[in-house]
Structures are given as C-alpha cells and as structure tokens.
Amino acid sequence: MTKQNETSWFESMKASSPTHIKSTSSLSATDYHASWIVKQLHHPSALSMFEQIINASKGKQIVMFLDYDGTLSPIVEDPDQAFMSESMRAAVKNVARYFPTAIVSGRCRDKVYSFVQLAELYYAGSHGMDIKGPANGHKYKNGDQAVLFQPASEFMPMIDEVYKALLEKTKSTPGAKVEHNKFCVSVHFRCVDENRWNALAEKVRSVLKEYPKLRLTQGRKVLEIRPTIKWDKGKALEFLLESLGFADCNDVLAVYIGDDRTDEDAFKVLCDRRQGFGILVSKIPKDTSATYSLQEPCEASNGLFAPLGGVEETDYKRAFQGLNN
C-alpha cells in the first residue's frame, strides 16, 4: 500500500469511527452549545417533535425498524457484551404489540436474536441479507405471514473461508476482533491502538485480494466484508415493507432508528419514497438523510420510538412510556 493510500485509509477509518463521548461534560460548554445548535437546526430532536410525529401518524399504519448496536444497546468495547437493558427489551416488546417491528443489524441474525430475545419481531441480520419473520406473525394487508429471505446464500462458503483467513491474519494485532456474521464478516478495531489501524486495514485488504466477489466497507470502528450483491439495509427495509403488504401504500408510516453510516441506506429509502422518516442516534452533527435525531439509545427508551397509527393518542403514550424509564 502506498503512503497516500495509507493516509486515505486512516482518515477514512477515523471519519467512520467518531470518538465515543461518554458524557457531554467531556465537551467544553462552547463546543457543546455550538454542536447542539447545528444539530437542532438540521435534524431536530425526535422528542421535541413528538406532537408533529403523532400528527403525521394519524390514519396510518406504523412500521418500526430498529438498528441494534448504538440504538437498542450502548456501544461497548467488546461486541459480545453489547447487551440491551431489561427496560429497553420491555419497551420494544410493548411497541411490537401495536405494529410490526423489525431489528435490522449488521450482526448475524441469530446473534441479534440472542440479545433481543423477542420472538414476535422480524429480524434482518448481516445488513439485511438474512431476514426472518415471526413464526406466528400477523398478516398485514396482502403480505406474507411467513418471511424468510437470504439473497446471499451462495456466498456462505466464501464467507467461511475469509473468516478463517482473517482470524489467522489479524491474530498478531492486539485488540482486533473478527466476528462471523453468517453472510458477512466484521473486523472490529475499537480496541486496537490507532497507530495500528493502517496495518490492520492492509491485512484485511490482502485477504480480500483473493476474493473479488467480496467488498470492504466501514462502520463505527469496524471493517465489514460483504458480498458484492446490491443489497443493504435500505433494500431490506423495502423487502420487509413489500412482504408486509405496504410497498405501494399511502397509509403507511415507516420509522427507522439507527446510529451508523450503514443505516443511511435505509434513511435514504424512506426519504426518497416519502413513506416515513429516519431518526439518527448521535451526540454530534453528521451528514445524514435522517429527518430527526436522538442523542443516545436511552432517549429511544425514554419516550420515542414511533407514533401508533390508528391508535388513540393516550394508548400511544401508554405504549411508549416504558421507553422513558
């Protein structure tokens, strides 16, 4: 890798991996105030826009899409320890009583299910390449009751090979963690010294040279190896809306809450289709296709997720009050 490419990769990895701010006290008052003003001007808080969201939902069927890491659970150093709180689980369960709810994650679907443990939800793992609906799910409009879709099945043997190769290649990099997500592989560098990021990226790229049908993308302190098929979280959202019978409906309001750059594909789909809106979970201003924002996961559990179409406002507030605790 040339020096220019090294610099490019390093800057790209930094840009996709903003520093985790544990509290706003770590920012100066001036910086925090300026950041807050910029964010509110372009992507107002979903909590402050609560009444407008309720009004937009009237007479419509709400469909909820939720990222997992950084949205339902905090971002942690060890991805295997990214547990959601019991209060968050109860809140999501309560939300799913009123309208179809899906978890859309880059993680392996089985892994996400082991974290969430709610059988009544739809799960889209591996960035939407592994989708499964609840066994006894409701049938909405003309949608399918049973949903199972895996557009990248042919890549599974290749993904297995790459996973093993990356385990071997990265074992000499302290803090690097390779995660098998069934239809993609994640190389986490959250615990890797910043001085080793370039070297780690080069190790990953050297493995992928042998696999032209796979591509490398980035998330929050993670390198993602995925099949080259045209599929992402936005495509998964469209597939689920179609499966539920809402693809071409004017009386549906889809809401997607996420924190990562991979969620932008879903935000953009909702923006382009005008069938709902995205909510970005972030403490700092970002370029995004989301309409609203939240500061952190607890704000989702503290009162927002989405309005209930066709449900009395008092019932709506009751459904989400658990997300406030």
N, C-alpha and C positions, 0 to 999 in steps of 0.2 A: 504494500500500500504506500502511495506517495505521501509526502509530508502534507500536501494540500488536501488529499483525501482524508488523512488522519484528522486534520483540523476540522474538516467538514463533518466527519462522523462525530467528533467530540462535541461540536457545537449543536449538532442535531440531537444528540443524546441529552445534552443539558436542556435544550429547548423543550423536549418532550417529557422532561422529568423535573418539574418545578420543585424547589425546596419545600419540604413539608413543614408548614408553620404550625407548631403545636398550640400556640395561642396568639391572639392579636397583641398581647403585651410585648412580644418579641419585635414588633414594628414600632418605629417612632410614631408619635401622635400625628405628626405632619404627613408622613408616608401613608399611614393607615387612612387618614381622612381623605387624602387625595385619591387613594386606591378605591375607597368606598364611593366617592362621588362619581368617578369614571364608570364604575360598575353599575351604579343605580341609574345613570343616565341611559346606558345602552341596554342593560339586561336587569330590570328591576327585580327586587326580591319577590319570589312567588308568594311569600307570606303577606307582604304588604299589598299584593294584588289579589288577595284571597276573594274578595267580593266580585271582582271582574271575572275571575275564573269560574265562580259559581254561576254568574250570569251567562257566560259562554257555554256552559254545560247544559243549560235548561233545554229540555226536549231532546237531548242527545244521549246516545249510549256511550259511556266512558269505557275505554280500553286502556289498561295501565301497563307500561313497560318499564322495568327497573334494571339498571346495572347492579352488580353485586359489590365488588371491591370499591370502596370510597363512596358508595351510595347507601347500601344497607349495612355495611361494616366499615370500620375505620381502616385506613391504610396502615399496615404494620410491616415490620422488617421481615418477619417470616411468613410467607404466603399461606403456609399450612395452619397458621394461627389466626387467620382472619375471620374470627367468629362474630356473628351478629348477636346483639343482645336479646334477651328474652322479651323485653318490651318491644323491640323492633319486630321480632317474629310475630308477636301477638297483634301488632298493628297491621302488618302485611296480611295476616290471616283474616283480620276483620275487614280490610279493604276488599279482599278477594270474595267476601260474602256478597258483595254488591255488584261487582263487574269482573269480567275476565282480566286476569293479571298474569304477566309473564316476566320471568327473570331472563335477561339477555346478557351473557357474560363471555369473556374470552376464555374462561376456565372450562375444564372438562365438565360436561353436563352432570355426570354422577357426583363429581366433587362439589359442585354448587348445590345439588340436592342434599348432600350430606351436611352442608352448612345450614341450609334453609329449613329442610325437613317439613315441607308443606306439600302434601300430595295433590292438593286441589289447584295448584298453579301449573302454568305452561313453563317449560324450561328450554332455553335456547343456548346451548354451550358452544365452545370453540368458535366464538364470534358468529354464532348463528348457523354453523354448519352441522349442528346436531340438535334437532328440535323434537320435542315430545310433549304431548298434551296429557292432561289428567285422564286416567283410565275411565273414570265415571264423570267426565266433564259434561257441562250443559251444552246443548246445541243451540247456537245463536243464528237467527235468520236461516240462511241456506248453507251454513257452514258444516264442516265435518266434525263429528263428535270425537273421533279418534284422530290425533295428529301425530305423525311420525315422519320426519324428513331428514335425510342425510345426503346432501348433494356432493360430498367429497369422499364417499366410501372407498373409491378406488385408490385413494392416496394413503390409506391406513398403513399398508406395509412399508411405504416410503417414509412415513412419519415415524414409525417404529425404528427404522434404520438411523434416521437423523437424530432421534432422541438418544440412542446408544452412542452414536459418534460424538454428540455434544457433551454427554456425560464424561467421556474419556478426554475430550479436547479441553474442557474447562476445569477439570479437577485440580489443576495447578493454580487456579485463580481463587485466592481466598475470598469467601463471601458470595461467590457465584452460585446460583441455584437453578438447575434445569428442571422444568416441570412438563410432564407429558399431559397434554390436554386432548388426547384422542385424535383430533383432526388437525391439530397444530401443536407446536412446541414453544414454550416460553423460557427465555433465559433471563432470570431476574438479576439485576446488578445493584439493587438498593443497598446491599451490604458490602459492595466492592469499593475499594479505595478509588477515588476519582482519577488518580494517576494511572490506573489500570484499565480504564474504560476503553480506550483506543485498542489496546492489546486484546481485550475480550471481544470487541466487535470484529477484529480481524480474524480471531479464531473461529467465530461463528460464520463469517463470510467464507473462510477457507473450506469449511464443511459444505456449505451451500453451493460451492462451485461445481460439485458433482451432481447437483440436483436442480437442473434448470426449470423444473416444473414447480419449484417452491420459491416463495418470495420472502423478503425480510422487511418487516415493518416495526414501528416502535410505539410503546405506550409509556406509562409513568414508571420510569426506571425498569423497563423490561423490553427485551428484544423479542419479537414474535416471528416465528417461522410458520408460514401458511401456504396452502396450495394456491396456485395462480388463478384459480377459477374466480369469476366475477361474483363474489359473494361476500357480504359483510353484515354488520348489524342492521343497516338500513334495509337490505334485501330480506333479512329475517323478519323485520317488522312488517314489511309488505306481505310476505308469505303468511304470517300469522293473521293479519287483517283479512286476507283472502280466505284463509281456512275457516275463520270465524264468520264469514259471510258479509264482511264490512268493506270490502275493497273499493266499491264504487258508490258508497253511501254518503249522503249529505248529512245524515243524522247520527254521525259517529264523531266522537272527540277522543283522539288518541293522545296520551300523555307519556312522554319518555323522560325519565330522570337518570342522568349519568354524569360522570366526572372526568372521563378520559377522552383522548383525541379519537379513539375508535368509536365513541358514541356520536361523534359528529356526523357520521354517515346516516344515523337514524334521525338526528336533529334536522338534517337537510331534507330527508324524505318528507318529514311532516311539514316542513316549511314549504316545499315545492307543491305538495298535494293539498295543502291547506285543510288538512283533516285533524289538526291538533297542534301541539306545540312541545318543544323540548325545554327541560329545566336543567341547567348546568350547575353541578355542585362544585364550587371552587371559592377559595378565600381571596383569590387575586383575579383581576380582569383578564379575560382571554378573548381572542378572536373566536367567535362561535356562531353557529346557526340556531342556537337555543334562543327562546323568547324571554325566559325568566331565569333566575338564579337562586341558589341557596348557598349558604356559607359552608356547611358541613353536614354529614349524614344525620346528626341529631336533629337538624332542622326539618328533615323529612319526617323523622319520628316525632317531631314536636309540632305537628299540625298541618303538614301539607300533603300530600301525595296527589290527590286529584279530586275534583268535584264529582258528584254522582248524578248522572243524567237520569231524569225521570224519578228521582227520589226527593222527598221533601227536604228542605234545607236543614231542618232540625235533625233528620235522620242522617244526613250527610255529615253534619258536625259530630254527631254521636259516633259515626263510623270511624272518624279520624281523630277523635280526641285521644285515643290510645297512642297515636303517633306524636302526641305532645308530651308524653311522660317519659 
